[in-house]
């Protein structure tokens, strides 16, 4: 499964989902083993205020679809983005650790390898 997590350059979890400058997409096995880790400079922090909330959410939705994201791991997701993710059928898994990779693995294990449905 592919999980997206907001990250910082030092590989820690970025707490500002939707206003984060960088994200990672991880291909993860059901046992939490990360098979692939790719980071992307998305500049959502800068782009957030360049239009209305709907256009910003559409930008994020496009990224999620383009990268085949199956679930999102985050510290916090705002109410509007929660509605967007729910309408897409994407589980929101809690980020429980400072280290982004460890947080992704822990989220998959806690969700039983399938994401929260």
N, C-alpha and C positions, 0 to 999 in steps of 0.2 A: 504494500500500500504506500501511497505518496502522502507525506505529511508536510505541511508548511508551518514554519515557526519564524517569528520576527527575531532577528539576531543583531548583535553588535559586532564590530570588527574584531573584538577580542574573543569571539565565540561564546559570549554570554547571551542570555535571553534579553531581548529588547522588550520592555513592558508596554510600549505604545503600539498595539496592533492597529493598523490602518493609518497611523501617522509615523510609521517606521521608515527609515531610509534604506534598510536592507532586510531581506528575508532569505531563508534557506528552505529548500525542498529536499526532503530526505525520502529515499526508497527504503522501506523498513520491512523486515520479515515479521511474521506474527509473534516470534519470540523476542522482539525488540532489537534484533541485530540490524544495524544500519548497513545497507549494501551500497548506497550511493548518497553523496551529500553535495549539493550544488547551491552556491549563494548567488543572489541577484541584487544588484543595486536598483531599487525600485523608486526611490526618492518620494515616497508617499508623504513624508513629512513636508516637503516643499510643495508638492502638488495638491495637498489636501484643501487648501484655501483658494485654488485657482478655478473653482466652479462651485456648483451646489453639491450637497451631500449625495444626491442621486448619481451625479456624474462621477464622483469619487468612488462610490460603491461599485459602479459599473466598471471602472478601471481595475479594481481589485477582483471582481468577478471574472473579468477577461483573463487576468493573470492566473487565477485558480483553474479555470477551464483549460487554458493553454498549456498548463503544466500537469494536468491530470491529478489535481490534488483531491485526496479522499477524505481528509480531515485536517483541522487546524489545531495547533497546539499554541496556547497563549496564556499570558498572565491575566489579561483583561481584554474583553471585547465589548465595545459600546452597544447599547440597546439596538440602535439602527442596524449595525453590522451583524448583530446576533440574528435579527429578523432575516437579513439577507442570506446569511449562511444556512439558517434553518430552511428557508424557501428553496435553497439549492440542495438540501438533504445532506449537508456536510456537518459531521459531528464537530463539536468544540471540546477539545481535551485540555485539561488544566496543565499548565507548566508548573512543575513542582520543584525544579532545581535551577540553580544559577547557570550551570553549564547547559548550553542549548542541546548538544547531542545527547547528554544524559537525560535531559528532560523529555526529548522525543522518545527515547527508548523506554523510559519509565511510563510515559503516557500510553504507549502501545501495550505494554505488559499489564498496566492497570485496567485497560479496556478489554482485556482478554484477547488481544491481537486483532480485533475486528473494528475498533472504533466504537463509540457509543451510539447506538441506534435509537 
